[in-house]
């Protein structure tokens, strides 16, 4: 089962986040084989973290819950909230398989929060810039709750256009970069 996890930073928690960085990485190292994608969201200047995205293939919802809420930054109060959803890897690859590599160009997390009929279940035809893409699902995997995409794009507006604008209650676009150790 695949899961999308987004820890959003609490305002004023940067010093604590920095202090716990090695603990965070060590914790994530334990999930290296299960990881599909990972990395921080950032402010518009791409200097300051605002959150942390992890997409993993885990055995069950209980393991996903333990992963999300056992994370050292969460335990210490770095994050203001956590979005944990079932997810489906429609590209069938990890971020490390992205042909565009770890660096170069602007990268974004695009979150479409669902409203009504499911949309964007399949990736758009032009997939060259997609790093990860898939629907956000209910705990049982039966109900569509939105769509999450990691992609390379020239600007936030182009990134936002990966999702049908009229099919979501809201679309968030966050600067993002590949995470993990070097």
CORGIZI-V241664 format. One record per backbone hydrogen bond with DSSP energy under -1.0 kcal/mol. NH is the residue of the N-H (numbers start at 1). CO is the residue of the C=O. If there is no record, write none. Layout:
nh->{NH/NH}
co->{CO/CO}
This chain:
nh->{3/4/5/6/7/8/9/10/13/17/18/19/20/21/24/25/26/27/28/29/31/32/35/36/37/39/41/42/43/46/50/51/52/53/54/55/56/57/58/64/65/66/67/68/69/70/75/76/78/80/81/83/85/86/87/88/90/90/95/97/98/101/108/109/110/111/112/113/114/127/130/131/132/134/136/137/138/141/145/146/147/148/149/150/151/152/153/159/160/161/162/163/167/169/172/174/176/177/179}
co->{56/85/54/83/52/81/50/78/10/13/14/15/16/18/20/21/22/23/24/25/28/29/31/55/55/53/51/175/48/43/41/41/7/39/5/37/3/34/1/60/61/62/63/64/65/66/71/72/73/8/8/6/4/137/2/135/88/133/36/94/95/98/151/174/149/172/147/170/145/125/127/150/150/148/146/86/143/138/136/136/112/134/110/132/108/129/106/155/156/157/159/160/164/113/111/109/107/40/38}
